[in-house]
Amino acid sequence: MKVFGLAPDGSDIRDLEAAIGQQPVSSARSSRADVRNPILALPAAKRISQCPPEARRLLADLLYDIHLDARQRANDCWTRHKAPMALYWKAVSVYAGHLYRVVRP
């Protein structure tokens, strides 16, 4: 069991991992763009750059508005103890934000 980097006997978990031949696990998030924004891995995400900048700007504005609205709805649901709806709106907000970042000119 790993608790704050300590093995059950209190030794450092890296010593335990080295003893059994495992590589230490990095807790740092990936800095690759396609990992942080999974929309970038889609084929259409690459084609969107061929659209006219004005059309992309309009679509980006709409997606950003959806992102902000969904984030506010998630916060409102959370304060009213409506966790399932808060989760739904949070997911909508995150994906709208990912799409916004792909579409913006």
C-alpha atoms as an extended CHARMM CRD file, in Angstrom:
* protein
*
       105  EXT
         1         1  MET       CA              0.0000000000        0.0000000000        0.0000000000  PROA      1               0.0000000000
         2         2  LYS       CA              1.3820000000        3.3820000000       -0.9920000000  PROA      2               0.0000000000
         3         3  VAL       CA              0.6560000000        6.2650000000        1.3770000000  PROA      3               0.0000000000
         4         4  PHE       CA              2.4540000000        9.5470000000        0.7730000000  PROA      4               0.0000000000
         5         5  GLY       CA              5.4140000000        7.7410000000       -0.7950000000  PROA      5               0.0000000000
         6         6  LEU       CA              5.8590000000        5.2740000000        2.0670000000  PROA      6               0.0000000000
         7         7  ALA       CA              5.6290000000        1.4980000000        1.9330000000  PROA      7               0.0000000000
         8         8  PRO       CA              3.6420000000       -0.3380000000        4.6610000000  PROA      8               0.0000000000
         9         9  ASP       CA              6.7920000000       -0.8280000000        6.7300000000  PROA      9               0.0000000000
        10        10  GLY       CA              7.5350000000        2.9120000000        6.6120000000  PROA      10              0.0000000000
        11        11  SER       CA             10.3790000000        2.7320000000        4.0820000000  PROA      11              0.0000000000
        12        12  ASP       CA             10.4370000000        4.9670000000        1.0290000000  PROA      12              0.0000000000
        13        13  ILE       CA              8.2830000000        3.4970000000       -1.7750000000  PROA      13              0.0000000000
        14        14  ARG       CA             11.0750000000        4.0840000000       -4.3180000000  PROA      14              0.0000000000
        15        15  ASP       CA             13.3200000000        1.7160000000       -2.3680000000  PROA      15              0.0000000000
        16        16  LEU       CA             10.5740000000       -0.9060000000       -2.4270000000  PROA      16              0.0000000000
        17        17  GLU       CA              9.9830000000       -0.4540000000       -6.1590000000  PROA      17              0.0000000000
        18        18  ALA       CA             13.7200000000       -0.7430000000       -6.8620000000  PROA      18              0.0000000000
        19        19  ALA       CA             13.9130000000       -3.9230000000       -4.7700000000  PROA      19              0.0000000000
        20        20  ILE       CA             11.2070000000       -5.6350000000       -6.8330000000  PROA      20              0.0000000000
        21        21  GLY       CA             12.4920000000       -4.2850000000      -10.1510000000  PROA      21              0.0000000000
        22        22  GLN       CA              9.7610000000       -1.7920000000      -10.9560000000  PROA      22              0.0000000000
        23        23  GLN       CA             10.3220000000        1.6270000000      -12.4110000000  PROA      23              0.0000000000
        24        24  PRO       CA              9.2200000000        4.4920000000      -10.1390000000  PROA      24              0.0000000000
        25        25  VAL       CA              5.8400000000        5.8580000000      -11.1390000000  PROA      25              0.0000000000
        26        26  SER       CA              5.8140000000        9.4900000000      -12.1950000000  PROA      26              0.0000000000
        27        27  SER       CA              2.8530000000       11.4790000000      -10.9450000000  PROA      27              0.0000000000
        28        28  ALA       CA              3.4830000000       14.3860000000      -13.3290000000  PROA      28              0.0000000000
        29        29  ARG       CA              0.8660000000       14.8600000000      -16.0380000000  PROA      29              0.0000000000
        30        30  SER       CA              1.9060000000       14.4770000000      -19.6230000000  PROA      30              0.0000000000
        31        31  SER       CA              2.8640000000       17.6560000000      -21.4020000000  PROA      31              0.0000000000
        32        32  ARG       CA              1.8360000000       16.2550000000      -24.8060000000  PROA      32              0.0000000000
        33        33  ALA       CA             -0.9790000000       18.3430000000      -26.2800000000  PROA      33              0.0000000000
        34        34  ASP       CA             -2.9580000000       15.3360000000      -27.5480000000  PROA      34              0.0000000000
        35        35  VAL       CA             -2.9870000000       13.8340000000      -24.0360000000  PROA      35              0.0000000000
        36        36  ARG       CA             -4.1290000000       17.0290000000      -22.3700000000  PROA      36              0.0000000000
        37        37  ASN       CA             -6.7290000000       17.6880000000      -25.1130000000  PROA      37              0.0000000000
        38        38  PRO       CA             -8.0170000000       14.4090000000      -26.6230000000  PROA      38              0.0000000000
        39        39  ILE       CA             -9.9170000000       16.3070000000      -29.3370000000  PROA      39              0.0000000000
        40        40  LEU       CA             -6.5710000000       16.9850000000      -31.0450000000  PROA      40              0.0000000000
        41        41  ALA       CA             -6.2480000000       13.2660000000      -31.8370000000  PROA      41              0.0000000000
        42        42  LEU       CA             -9.3730000000       13.3100000000      -34.0300000000  PROA      42              0.0000000000
        43        43  PRO       CA             -8.9070000000       13.5730000000      -37.8140000000  PROA      43              0.0000000000
        44        44  ALA       CA            -11.4230000000       16.4210000000      -38.0970000000  PROA      44              0.0000000000
        45        45  ALA       CA             -9.4120000000       18.4910000000      -35.6180000000  PROA      45              0.0000000000
        46        46  LYS       CA             -6.6180000000       18.6860000000      -38.1760000000  PROA      46              0.0000000000
        47        47  ARG       CA             -9.0410000000       19.6080000000      -40.9870000000  PROA      47              0.0000000000
        48        48  ILE       CA            -10.6440000000       22.4480000000      -39.0170000000  PROA      48              0.0000000000
        49        49  SER       CA             -7.5530000000       24.5880000000      -39.5950000000  PROA      49              0.0000000000
        50        50  GLN       CA             -8.5260000000       24.7660000000      -43.2880000000  PROA      50              0.0000000000
        51        51  CYS       CA            -11.7500000000       26.6510000000      -42.5130000000  PROA      51              0.0000000000
        52        52  PRO       CA            -11.8590000000       30.4210000000      -42.9870000000  PROA      52              0.0000000000
        53        53  PRO       CA            -10.7030000000       32.3340000000      -39.8810000000  PROA      53              0.0000000000
        54        54  GLU       CA            -14.0160000000       34.2200000000      -39.5800000000  PROA      54              0.0000000000
        55        55  ALA       CA            -16.0250000000       30.9910000000      -39.4510000000  PROA      55              0.0000000000
        56        56  ARG       CA            -13.5980000000       29.5470000000      -36.8930000000  PROA      56              0.0000000000
        57        57  ARG       CA            -13.8560000000       32.7080000000      -34.8050000000  PROA      57              0.0000000000
        58        58  LEU       CA            -17.6780000000       32.5150000000      -34.7360000000  PROA      58              0.0000000000
        59        59  LEU       CA            -17.6300000000       28.8370000000      -33.8220000000  PROA      59              0.0000000000
        60        60  ALA       CA            -14.9740000000       29.4700000000      -31.1630000000  PROA      60              0.0000000000
        61        61  ASP       CA            -17.1430000000       32.2230000000      -29.6290000000  PROA      61              0.0000000000
        62        62  LEU       CA            -20.1110000000       29.8390000000      -29.4590000000  PROA      62              0.0000000000
        63        63  LEU       CA            -18.0320000000       27.0550000000      -27.8980000000  PROA      63              0.0000000000
        64        64  TYR       CA            -16.5470000000       29.4270000000      -25.3390000000  PROA      64              0.0000000000
        65        65  ASP       CA            -20.0390000000       30.6230000000      -24.3660000000  PROA      65              0.0000000000
        66        66  ILE       CA            -21.1410000000       26.9920000000      -23.9710000000  PROA      66              0.0000000000
        67        67  HSD       CA            -18.0400000000       26.3410000000      -21.8480000000  PROA      67              0.0000000000
        68        68  LEU       CA            -18.7960000000       29.2670000000      -19.5150000000  PROA      68              0.0000000000
        69        69  ASP       CA            -22.5200000000       28.4800000000      -19.2820000000  PROA      69              0.0000000000
        70        70  ALA       CA            -21.9160000000       24.7910000000      -18.5450000000  PROA      70              0.0000000000
        71        71  ARG       CA            -19.3020000000       25.6390000000      -15.9130000000  PROA      71              0.0000000000
        72        72  GLN       CA            -21.7750000000       27.9450000000      -14.1680000000  PROA      72              0.0000000000
        73        73  ARG       CA            -24.4940000000       25.2890000000      -14.3390000000  PROA      73              0.0000000000
        74        74  ALA       CA            -22.0970000000       22.7360000000      -12.8400000000  PROA      74              0.0000000000
        75        75  ASN       CA            -21.3020000000       25.0670000000       -9.9580000000  PROA      75              0.0000000000
        76        76  ASP       CA            -25.0000000000       25.8000000000       -9.3690000000  PROA      76              0.0000000000
        77        77  CYS       CA            -25.8600000000       22.0880000000       -9.3580000000  PROA      77              0.0000000000
        78        78  TRP       CA            -23.0040000000       21.3590000000       -6.9720000000  PROA      78              0.0000000000
        79        79  THR       CA            -24.1580000000       23.9840000000       -4.4620000000  PROA      79              0.0000000000
        80        80  ARG       CA            -27.7050000000       22.5160000000       -4.6170000000  PROA      80              0.0000000000
        81        81  HSD       CA            -26.2540000000       19.0360000000       -3.9140000000  PROA      81              0.0000000000
        82        82  LYS       CA            -27.1620000000       17.7080000000       -7.3520000000  PROA      82              0.0000000000
        83        83  ALA       CA            -23.9000000000       15.8480000000       -7.9420000000  PROA      83              0.0000000000
        84        84  PRO       CA            -24.9620000000       13.8070000000      -11.0180000000  PROA      84              0.0000000000
        85        85  MET       CA            -26.0730000000       16.9390000000      -12.8660000000  PROA      85              0.0000000000
        86        86  ALA       CA            -22.9810000000       18.8100000000      -11.6990000000  PROA      86              0.0000000000
        87        87  LEU       CA            -20.8560000000       16.0240000000      -13.1900000000  PROA      87              0.0000000000
        88        88  TYR       CA            -22.7890000000       16.1940000000      -16.4600000000  PROA      88              0.0000000000
        89        89  TRP       CA            -22.3800000000       19.9630000000      -16.7950000000  PROA      89              0.0000000000
        90        90  LYS       CA            -18.7090000000       19.7780000000      -15.7920000000  PROA      90              0.0000000000
        91        91  ALA       CA            -18.0900000000       17.2650000000      -18.5910000000  PROA      91              0.0000000000
        92        92  VAL       CA            -19.9450000000       19.5100000000      -21.0610000000  PROA      92              0.0000000000
        93        93  SER       CA            -17.8050000000       22.4370000000      -19.9170000000  PROA      93              0.0000000000
        94        94  VAL       CA            -14.5430000000       20.5360000000      -20.2960000000  PROA      94              0.0000000000
        95        95  TYR       CA            -15.3240000000       19.2280000000      -23.7620000000  PROA      95              0.0000000000
        96        96  ALA       CA            -16.5980000000       22.6190000000      -24.9440000000  PROA      96              0.0000000000
        97        97  GLY       CA            -13.3170000000       24.0970000000      -23.6760000000  PROA      97              0.0000000000
        98        98  HSD       CA            -11.2990000000       21.4500000000      -25.5190000000  PROA      98              0.0000000000
        99        99  LEU       CA            -13.2320000000       22.1310000000      -28.7200000000  PROA      99              0.0000000000
       100       100  TYR       CA            -12.8270000000       25.8890000000      -28.2850000000  PROA      100             0.0000000000
       101       101  ARG       CA             -9.0570000000       25.5100000000      -28.0710000000  PROA      101             0.0000000000
       102       102  VAL       CA             -8.9830000000       23.4290000000      -31.2460000000  PROA      102             0.0000000000
       103       103  VAL       CA            -11.2580000000       25.7560000000      -33.2500000000  PROA      103             0.0000000000
       104       104  ARG       CA             -9.9930000000       29.1980000000      -32.2430000000  PROA      104             0.0000000000
       105       105  PRO       CA             -7.9920000000       30.8840000000      -34.9930000000  PROA      105             0.0000000000
